[in-house]
Amino acid sequence: MIGTTAAVLVLVLGAALLAQGGRPASPAGSSATQVGGKYDTSGAEPVYKGGKWIEITYGRPIKRGRKLFAGAGESYGKTVNPDAPVWRAGANVSTQLKTEVPLAINGKTIAPGTYTMFIDLKPNNWTLIVSNWKAATTFNPQNDAATTGEVFGAYGYTPDKDVVRAPMKVATLPFAVDQLTWEFTDVSDAGGSLTIMWDTVAASVPFKVQM
């Protein structure tokens, strides 16, 4: 069950949303790529055919002047993740990875399907988690994740549904990204990287396409 602190946080965020005239403080976003297709040039214009989709859907919080990844030891990352076991790596509904092709991440192949993604934040040591927890679409303070199999954000997350954990390469950007962004970077039909960028931090994990 989600604790009192989380419930209060949701109420506060709801009030902040109303104060903005109904515009979401952290709007939903997505990033996608397509692999494995070929351009058919037999017609008047080239048409890309046979591609398979890989997509990340997530909430997109804005920095709003905060020091996002400050602190040391147990206090590190508490600005973005104050009280959940791991970070949802976005906002609101859990970040989700949807793939139509098998992907190999950190030596383990994950089957086509929909997964949730989290990040275990430690100073200079970020770990991407791909999980079989299902994403709850709405917040319910009475939700028992162990019974429903669903988590909202990362509240109720436990590692027993982890599919793979992968160390992330953390780098400093030469500029600051104001709104959290997930992107597919360095993509080819063989694979690429899942990359999250926020403030001056970029963290990525390589993946291979298993077709």
Rosetta blueprint (number, residue, H / E / L):
1 M L
2 I L
3 G L
4 T H
5 T H
6 A H
7 A H
8 V H
9 L H
10 V H
11 L H
12 V H
13 L H
14 G H
15 A H
16 A H
17 L H
18 L H
19 A H
20 Q L
21 G L
22 G L
23 R L
24 P L
25 A L
26 S L
27 P L
28 A E
29 G E
30 S E
31 S E
32 A E
33 T E
34 Q E
35 V E
36 G L
37 G L
38 K E
39 Y E
40 D E
41 T L
42 S L
43 G L
44 A L
45 E L
46 P L
47 V E
48 Y E
49 K E
50 G L
51 G L
52 K E
53 W E
54 I E
55 E E
56 I E
57 T E
58 Y E
59 G E
60 R L
61 P L
62 I E
63 K L
64 R L
65 G L
66 R L
67 K L
68 L L
69 F L
70 A L
71 G L
72 A L
73 G H
74 E H
75 S H
76 Y L
77 G L
78 K L
79 T L
80 V L
81 N L
82 P L
83 D L
84 A L
85 P L
86 V L
87 W E
88 R L
89 A L
90 G L
91 A L
92 N L
93 V L
94 S L
95 T E
96 Q E
97 L E
98 K E
99 T E
100 E L
101 V L
102 P L
103 L E
104 A E
105 I E
106 N L
107 G L
108 K E
109 T E
110 I E
111 A L
112 P L
113 G E
114 T E
115 Y E
116 T E
117 M E
118 F E
119 I E
120 D E
121 L L
122 K L
123 P L
124 N L
125 N L
126 W L
127 T E
128 L E
129 I E
130 V E
131 S E
132 N L
133 W L
134 K E
135 A E
136 A L
137 T L
138 T L
139 F L
140 N L
141 P L
142 Q L
143 N L
144 D L
145 A H
146 A H
147 T H
148 T H
149 G L
150 E E
151 V E
152 F E
153 G L
154 A L
155 Y E
156 G L
157 Y L
158 T L
159 P H
160 D H
161 K H
162 D E
163 V E
164 V E
165 R E
166 A E
167 P E
168 M L
169 K E
170 V E
171 A E
172 T E
173 L E
174 P E
175 F E
176 A E
177 V E
178 D E
179 Q E
180 L E
181 T E
182 W E
183 E E
184 F E
185 T E
186 D E
187 V E
188 S E
189 D L
190 A L
191 G E
192 G E
193 S E
194 L E
195 T E
196 I E
197 M E
198 W E
199 D E
200 T E
201 V E
202 A E
203 A E
204 S E
205 V E
206 P E
207 F E
208 K E
209 V E
210 Q L
211 M L
